Amino acid sequence: MVSDGRIIRGVGGFYYVHTGDGVYECRARGIFRKMGQKPLVGDKVHIEVLDENAKTGNLTEILPRSCELIRPAVANIDEALVVFAGAKPAPDMNLMDRFLVMMESKSIPVAIVINKCDITDEDELAEIVNTYRDIYPVIPISVRENEGIDKIRNLIRNKFTVFAGPSGVGKSSLTNLLVPEASMETGELSRKIDRGKQTTRHTELFYAGDGAYICDTPGFGSVDLFIDDENDLKNYFPEFGKYSGNCRFRGCAHMGEKDCGVKEAVSEGKIAESRYRDYAIFYKELADRRKF
């Protein structure tokens, strides 16, 4: 019997495929190795059922992917929730912008989730919201107080959603709240360095009902930008597009050029200075990497 499903976990050469009839433990056919194709969590696949009672099978075909992330290695994402804490740990806005650029470069729709809003200074929370609200949906929540969780449930319905962000911000706690049977390990913050301990060690999908799959990815303290040309970077800052038509030079990089509409918008407060500052940092980083 052949069945369709989605890979929710890959461990030790076995792939666990969620279907309408349950989860099957599958081996991948050798042809994938010969073709240089590696099954990924999130892949939609065909499986050949070997034993219905034991729920075992062979993975026979990987269907075409709509998108793919390298880190974490997942495929067919419908949206990403970039999750940060408003406090403990304090949000690293440069790291947030790295996550946002990563998702933009893969054309993955994004929303920003700010957890621990119950202990976040109101002015600091307002600053984050004001910086991003015209670019991305921004959803303040408190997992501990169960605030804003209904908005998350509505957002993830009938989608495959990746939770991305640094350690210690509450991604695993949010997953446990949405899917209690996940029982993911959660950790306390390190008191010495006020940073989160990484509690997610592998990539796994969980079915949250209403057609929703969610994926809590390992927390990252840094994010590499997989962009070949620094001149493409401006395409991944959506707010730049509104003002780039005012640039004097066609193909303006919004760096050292004169009469730049984007830099003018920054000076007028129409684009957040923090966003432009991170753009300039990323641009130089990419240019230096390509040079050397």
C-alpha positions as CSV (number, residue, x, y, z in Angstrom):
1,M,0.0,0.0,0.0
2,V,1.2,3.5,-0.9
3,S,0.5,6.5,1.4
4,D,1.2,10.2,1.3
5,G,2.6,12.1,4.3
6,R,5.1,14.6,5.6
7,I,8.4,13.9,7.3
8,I,8.2,15.1,10.9
9,R,11.5,13.8,12.2
10,G,14.7,12.2,11.0
11,V,16.9,10.3,13.5
12,G,19.6,7.7,12.8
13,G,18.7,7.0,9.3
14,F,15.0,6.6,10.0
15,Y,12.4,9.1,8.9
16,Y,9.1,9.4,10.7
17,V,6.2,10.3,8.4
18,H,2.9,11.7,9.5
19,T,0.0,10.5,7.4
20,G,-3.8,10.4,7.9
21,D,-3.4,6.9,9.4
22,G,-0.7,7.8,11.9
23,V,3.1,8.0,12.0
24,Y,5.2,5.5,10.1
25,E,8.9,4.7,10.7
26,C,10.5,4.6,7.3
27,R,13.8,3.9,5.7
28,A,14.8,5.9,2.6
29,R,15.5,4.1,-0.6
30,G,19.2,4.0,-1.8
31,I,18.2,5.9,-4.9
32,F,18.1,9.2,-3.0
33,R,21.7,8.8,-2.0
34,K,22.7,8.1,-5.6
35,M,20.8,11.2,-6.7
36,G,22.4,13.3,-4.0
37,Q,19.0,14.0,-2.5
38,K,18.6,14.0,1.2
39,P,15.1,13.8,2.8
40,L,14.4,16.8,5.0
41,V,12.0,17.4,7.9
42,G,8.9,19.0,6.2
43,D,9.2,17.1,3.0
44,K,6.0,15.8,1.5
45,V,6.6,12.2,0.5
46,H,5.2,9.0,-0.8
47,I,5.8,5.9,1.4
48,E,5.3,2.2,0.8
49,V,3.7,0.7,3.9
50,L,5.4,-2.5,4.9
51,D,3.6,-3.4,8.1
52,E,0.4,-1.6,9.0
53,N,0.4,-2.8,12.6
54,A,4.0,-2.0,13.3
55,K,3.6,1.3,11.3
56,T,6.8,0.7,9.3
57,G,7.5,1.5,5.6
58,N,9.9,2.7,2.9
59,L,10.2,6.3,1.8
60,T,9.8,6.0,-2.0
61,E,9.5,9.5,-3.4
62,I,10.1,13.1,-2.3
63,L,7.7,15.5,-3.8
64,P,8.9,18.9,-5.2
65,R,9.8,21.4,-2.5
66,S,8.3,24.9,-2.4
67,C,11.3,26.2,-0.3
68,E,14.2,25.0,1.7
69,L,16.2,26.3,4.6
70,I,19.8,25.3,5.2
71,R,19.9,26.1,8.9
72,P,17.7,24.6,10.2
73,A,17.4,22.0,7.5
74,V,13.6,22.1,6.8
75,A,11.5,22.2,3.6
76,N,8.1,23.4,2.5
77,I,7.6,26.1,5.1
78,D,4.5,28.2,4.8
79,E,5.5,30.8,7.3
80,A,8.1,31.6,10.0
81,L,7.5,33.1,13.4
82,V,10.7,34.9,14.5
83,V,10.4,34.5,18.3
84,F,12.4,36.8,20.7
85,A,11.9,37.7,24.3
86,G,11.2,41.3,25.4
87,A,13.4,40.7,28.5
88,K,15.5,37.9,30.0
89,P,17.3,37.7,27.6
90,A,17.1,41.3,26.3
91,P,16.4,41.3,22.5
92,D,19.3,41.4,20.2
93,M,17.9,43.5,17.3
94,N,20.8,42.8,15.0
95,L,20.2,39.0,15.4
96,M,16.5,39.6,14.8
97,D,17.2,41.4,11.5
98,R,19.5,38.5,10.5
99,F,16.6,36.0,11.0
100,L,14.3,38.3,9.0
101,V,16.7,38.7,6.1
102,M,17.2,34.9,6.1
103,M,13.5,34.4,5.7
104,E,13.1,37.2,3.2
105,S,15.9,35.6,1.0
106,K,13.8,32.4,0.9
107,S,10.5,34.3,0.2
108,I,9.0,32.9,3.5
109,P,6.3,35.0,5.0
110,V,7.3,36.2,8.5
111,A,5.6,37.4,11.7
112,I,7.5,38.6,14.8
113,V,6.5,37.2,18.2
114,I,7.7,39.0,21.3
115,N,7.4,36.6,24.3
116,K,7.6,37.6,28.0
117,C,5.7,40.8,27.5
118,D,4.4,40.4,31.1
119,I,7.9,41.3,32.3
120,T,9.0,43.6,29.5
121,D,9.2,47.4,30.0
122,E,6.3,49.0,28.2
123,D,8.5,51.6,26.5
124,E,11.0,49.0,25.3
125,L,8.2,46.8,23.9
126,A,6.6,49.9,22.2
127,E,9.9,50.6,20.5
128,I,10.2,47.1,19.1
129,V,6.6,47.2,17.9
130,N,7.0,50.7,16.3
131,T,10.1,49.6,14.5
132,Y,8.6,46.6,12.8
133,R,4.8,47.0,12.7
134,D,4.7,48.6,9.2
135,I,6.9,45.8,7.9
136,Y,5.8,42.6,9.6
137,P,3.0,41.5,11.9
138,V,4.2,41.9,15.5
139,I,2.5,39.8,18.2
140,P,3.4,40.4,21.9
141,I,2.7,37.3,24.0
142,S,3.3,35.8,27.4
143,V,3.5,32.0,27.4
144,R,3.7,32.1,31.2
145,E,0.4,34.1,31.5
146,N,-1.2,32.5,28.4
147,E,-1.6,35.9,26.8
148,G,-1.8,36.3,23.0
149,I,-1.8,32.6,22.4
150,D,-5.1,32.5,20.6
151,K,-3.6,34.9,18.0
152,I,-0.8,32.4,17.4
153,R,-3.3,29.5,17.1
154,N,-5.2,31.5,14.4
155,L,-2.0,32.4,12.6
156,I,-0.7,28.8,12.3
157,R,-3.9,27.1,11.3
158,N,-3.6,25.0,8.1
159,K,0.1,26.0,7.7
160,F,3.6,24.6,8.4
161,T,5.2,27.1,10.7
162,V,8.8,27.3,11.8
163,F,9.6,28.9,15.1
164,A,13.0,30.6,14.8
165,G,15.0,32.6,17.3
166,P,17.8,32.5,19.9
167,S,17.9,30.2,22.9
168,G,16.0,31.0,26.0
169,V,13.2,33.1,24.5
170,G,10.5,30.5,25.0
171,K,10.1,28.7,21.7
172,S,10.0,25.3,23.3
173,S,7.6,26.5,26.0
174,L,5.3,28.0,23.3
175,T,5.5,24.6,21.4
176,N,4.5,22.8,24.6
177,L,1.6,25.1,25.2
178,L,0.3,24.6,21.6
179,V,1.0,20.9,21.6
180,P,1.0,19.6,25.2
181,E,1.9,16.0,24.0
182,A,5.2,17.3,22.6
183,S,6.6,17.5,26.1
184,M,9.7,19.3,24.9
185,E,12.5,19.9,27.3
186,T,12.6,23.5,28.5
187,G,15.4,25.1,30.4
188,E,16.0,28.0,32.8
189,L,18.2,30.9,31.8
190,S,21.8,30.9,32.8
191,R,22.0,33.4,35.7
192,K,25.6,34.2,35.1
193,I,25.4,35.3,31.5
194,D,21.6,35.9,31.2
195,R,21.4,33.9,28.0
196,G,19.2,31.0,27.2
197,K,20.4,27.4,27.4
198,Q,19.7,25.6,24.1
199,T,17.0,23.0,24.8
200,T,16.1,21.9,21.3
201,R,18.7,19.5,19.9
202,H,17.1,18.4,16.7
203,T,14.5,19.6,14.2
204,E,11.1,18.0,14.6
205,L,7.5,18.8,13.4
206,F,4.5,18.6,15.7
207,Y,0.9,18.4,14.6
208,A,-1.1,21.1,16.4
209,G,-4.5,20.3,15.0
210,D,-6.5,22.3,12.5
211,G,-4.1,21.4,9.8
212,A,-1.2,23.1,11.6
213,Y,2.3,21.7,11.8
214,I,4.8,23.6,13.9
215,C,8.6,23.2,14.1
216,D,10.7,24.4,17.0
217,T,14.2,24.8,15.8
218,P,17.5,24.8,17.8
219,G,18.2,28.3,19.2
220,F,21.0,30.2,17.6
221,G,23.4,32.8,19.0
222,S,24.4,33.8,15.4
223,V,23.0,33.5,11.9
224,D,25.0,33.3,8.7
225,L,23.6,35.2,5.7
226,F,23.6,32.9,2.7
227,I,23.5,35.6,0.1
228,D,26.1,35.6,-2.7
229,D,26.0,39.2,-3.7
230,E,25.8,42.1,-1.3
231,N,23.8,44.1,-3.9
232,D,20.9,41.7,-3.5
233,L,20.6,42.5,0.2
234,K,18.4,45.6,-0.3
235,N,15.7,43.3,-1.7
236,Y,15.4,41.7,1.7
237,F,14.6,44.9,3.6
238,P,11.0,45.4,2.4
239,E,10.6,49.0,3.6
240,F,13.4,50.1,1.3
241,G,11.3,49.5,-1.8
242,K,8.9,52.4,-1.1
243,Y,11.8,54.9,-1.3
244,S,14.3,53.4,-3.7
245,G,12.5,55.1,-6.6
246,N,13.7,58.4,-5.2
247,C,17.4,57.4,-5.6
248,R,19.4,59.4,-8.1
249,F,21.3,56.4,-9.4
250,R,19.7,53.2,-10.9
251,G,20.8,50.2,-8.9
252,C,21.7,52.4,-5.8
253,A,23.1,50.2,-3.0
254,H,22.0,52.8,-0.4
255,M,25.5,53.1,1.0
256,G,27.9,55.8,-0.2
257,E,25.8,57.2,-3.1
258,K,24.5,60.7,-3.3
259,D,20.8,61.6,-3.5
260,C,19.7,58.3,-2.0
261,G,16.0,58.0,-1.3
262,V,16.5,55.3,1.3
263,K,19.1,57.3,3.3
264,E,16.8,60.3,3.0
265,A,13.9,58.3,4.4
266,V,16.1,57.2,7.3
267,S,17.1,60.8,8.1
268,E,13.3,61.8,8.1
269,G,12.4,58.9,10.4
270,K,10.4,57.0,7.8
271,I,12.8,54.1,8.0
272,A,14.1,53.0,11.5
273,E,17.8,53.9,12.0
274,S,18.4,50.5,13.6
275,R,17.2,48.8,10.5
276,Y,19.4,50.8,8.2
277,R,22.4,50.4,10.6
278,D,22.0,46.6,10.4
279,Y,21.7,46.8,6.7
280,A,25.0,48.6,6.5
281,I,26.6,46.1,8.8
282,F,25.3,43.2,6.7
283,Y,26.3,44.8,3.4
284,K,29.9,45.2,4.5
285,E,30.0,41.7,5.9
286,L,28.8,40.2,2.6
287,A,31.1,42.5,0.6
288,D,34.1,41.5,2.7
289,R,33.2,37.8,2.5
290,R,33.0,37.9,-1.3
291,K,36.2,39.8,-1.6
292,F,38.2,37.3,0.5
